Amino acid sequence: MLPSALAGPWPSMRKMSVGPSFETPPAVLGRLPGVQIHTHLPCSEEAYEQGQETTTVSLEDALRPSGAAGLSPFAGVVVVATLFGRVLRHLHRPDTEDPDSEANDEFWKRHRNMDNMLLSTALYLPPHLRLPAVSPSPNTIYLHMCLHTSSICLHQVALFKAEKNQLSLDVIAESSIRCFTAAAEITRIMRMIAHTNLEAVSLPSCLLPQGSI
């Protein structure tokens, strides 16, 4: 079980590993996989400050299809940080243990599963976590930046492997489009929040993969 005290550091542990070489410390790669985290996700800031009892979902439930519908901004950050960690674990398996030359190999099965999880999370975000918002919180901004960064990391490697193994042109085209779309979304968000105080948002880790597109 993950102690509640780790809820804050957990997203920071995940984002440390963003870099051109994808060098990732073992702790980030998931010594604490999501299935071992049984604490419920944080409630909204308003409910916390007012001492209002609120029922929230577990991380496991939040990662299921439509599970993002009831997330608070901070809970959303925990979810996308977990997804980002799973993307990194997916990408960091030794090549000898992870065949990728055929579309039905384990690498591509995990790739499609991760891609579906990212798309489902973005699709089912509640209205208060969608952009543009009148005054988006730092957590909401970071949530979207991290989602798009995860997509770039996932599809950059998929694009490389698809070209290396001469897979279907559809696979190559799809990953190319997903990379460029995510990079464009990060650019759009940066323009939208140009006059926002970003002290509480860790943007460099999100901009590094975007800058490589």
Secondary structure by P-SEA (a helix, b strand, c coil): ccccccccaaaaaaacccccccccccccccccccccccccccccaaaaaacbbbbbbcccccccccccccccaaaaaaaaaaaaaaaaaaaacccccccccccccaaaaaaaaaaaaaaaaaaacccccccccccccaaaaaaaaaaaaaaaaaaaaaaaaaaaacccaaaaaaaaaaaaaaaaaaaaaaaaacccccccccccccccccccc
